[in-house]
């Protein structure tokens, strides 16, 4: 799962889609990982969230 975590991520606006588009290659690369996984994505960063 990739969660959009920017302050405006809940808004249906262009800044939200900008975050997805700027991280798209990172999102595609994460699909090669074994599940389960969670990433937090903003327009400038993408970080893995460790699961218990």
C-alpha positions as CSV (number, residue, x, y, z in Angstrom):
1,X,0.0,0.0,0.0
2,X,1.2,3.5,-0.7
3,X,-0.4,6.2,1.4
4,X,-0.4,9.9,0.3
5,X,0.7,11.7,3.5
6,X,1.1,15.3,2.4
7,X,-1.0,17.9,4.3
8,X,-3.3,18.3,1.2
9,X,-3.5,14.6,0.3
10,X,-7.2,14.3,1.2
11,X,-8.2,17.1,-1.2
12,X,-9.3,16.2,-4.7
13,X,-7.0,18.8,-6.2
14,X,-4.0,19.0,-8.5
15,X,-1.4,19.2,-5.7
16,X,-2.6,15.7,-4.7
17,X,-2.2,14.3,-8.2
18,X,1.2,16.0,-8.4
19,X,2.3,13.9,-5.4
20,X,1.3,10.7,-7.2
21,X,2.9,11.7,-10.5
22,X,6.2,12.8,-8.9
23,X,6.5,9.5,-7.0
24,X,5.2,7.3,-9.8
25,X,8.5,5.5,-10.5
26,X,9.0,4.8,-6.8
27,X,5.5,3.5,-6.6
28,X,6.0,1.1,-9.5
29,X,9.3,-0.1,-8.0
30,X,7.6,-0.9,-4.7
31,X,5.3,-3.4,-6.5
32,X,8.3,-5.7,-6.9
33,X,8.6,-6.1,-3.2
34,X,6.9,-8.9,-1.3
35,X,3.8,-7.9,0.5
36,X,2.7,-6.7,3.0
37,X,4.3,-3.2,2.8
38,X,3.3,0.4,3.4
39,X,4.9,3.5,2.1
40,X,4.2,7.1,3.0
41,X,4.5,9.3,-0.1
42,X,4.6,13.1,-0.5
43,X,5.5,15.1,-3.6
44,X,9.2,15.1,-2.4
45,X,9.7,11.9,-0.5
46,X,8.7,8.3,-0.2
47,X,9.5,6.3,2.9
48,X,8.8,2.8,4.0
49,X,6.8,2.4,7.2
50,X,7.9,-0.6,9.3
51,X,5.3,-3.1,10.2
52,X,5.2,-4.8,13.6
